[in-house]
Amino acid sequence: MAFSDFKAISDVQEKFRIKYTANDFFKVEAASPPSQFLQEFQFTMENINVFSSEASRCEAIIFPVLREAYKAYADTYALWIRQQIAYDETLNGTPDYLVATKSELGMTVVGTPLIMLVEAKKNDFEQGWGQCLAELVAAQKINADPDVPVYGIVSDGERWQFGKLVGDSFTQNRTNFSIDDLPGLFGAIKAVFKAVSRT
């Protein structure tokens, strides 16, 4: 079984006895991205059909946004692209993106996984969250400390949704964010990085 075999949040809840709540669990302050990023992003949106495929959404929107937000935390955390992780035969697979602490062994070893990002394939957020929550459970078990929060992001490139797993409780953020409001979106991603850095 792999992360992608979980088709809904309820699949993960039932298998791992996870409680679900929905509320806004972080405070978001708008954070305007740098002008150079905005120019590049505008160029991409005007000249490339970014919604033509899943690959184009990942490469042209999701990764550039995540990478730009990550830059301020690059001294402490590592950003991984399609890096396989495994806890056991049930909890294993390849997250689209993950952020982990930097390993003392160097950039070739994954540290403590803290943030998972899943692309909502075919704009299917239900399945995206099923996969993401399974990844969060795996991260929690790999970290061997259920009290350390792990965070999930599911995006189709245009919409971005956030969640948090602590212990046996998963909280899905009520407010969604969009590339139509980049300062709000960057503020939300920054809030997740800030929350991680406090753990």
Order of alpha helices (4+ residues) and beta strands (2+ residues): alpha-beta-alpha-alpha-alpha-beta-beta-beta-beta-beta-alpha-beta-beta-beta-beta-alpha
